Amino acid sequence: MRHTAMILAMTCLSVFACGRTLAQTAEELVNKNIQAKGGLGKIKAARTRLTAGKVKGAGRRRAMVAAFRQMNMRPNLVRQNISMQGMTCRG
């Protein structure tokens, strides 16, 4: 009985200790993400960013799909293309 109580107490303490060491703050997560991307200098050196995707929506008789592409270039230049039903809008 005493041995079982001791094992139970040690298990509870080890679980509690592991939970405390795995917790991360938001600042630690942000810093980890920045380092995974090569550091802040490399992020700031990037001149362009391309985002592409599709948006699906329901029409009256069939589903509509619109494809978009957006290119951002420093400082504050944006080019955007949206295509739907064979038509393309560039802006």
C-alpha positions, 0 to 999 in steps of 0.5 A: 500500500505504501509502495503504491502511494509512493509510485502514484505520488512520483507519477503525479510529480513527473507529469506536473514537471513535464507539463511545466517545461513544455509550456512556451510563451508567445514571445518564445514561439515567435522567436522560434518561428523567426529562427526557422525562417532564417532570422530577422535579417533574411525576412527583412531582405525579402523583396517580394511575396506571392500568395495564390489560392482558390475561393469556392462559393455556391451559385444558384445552379452550380458552385463557383470557383475563383482563383486569385494571385497577389504579389506584394513588393516593397515598398507598398506595391501590390498586384492582384489577379482574380480569375472566374469563369474564364474572365480575369481581372487585373489590378 
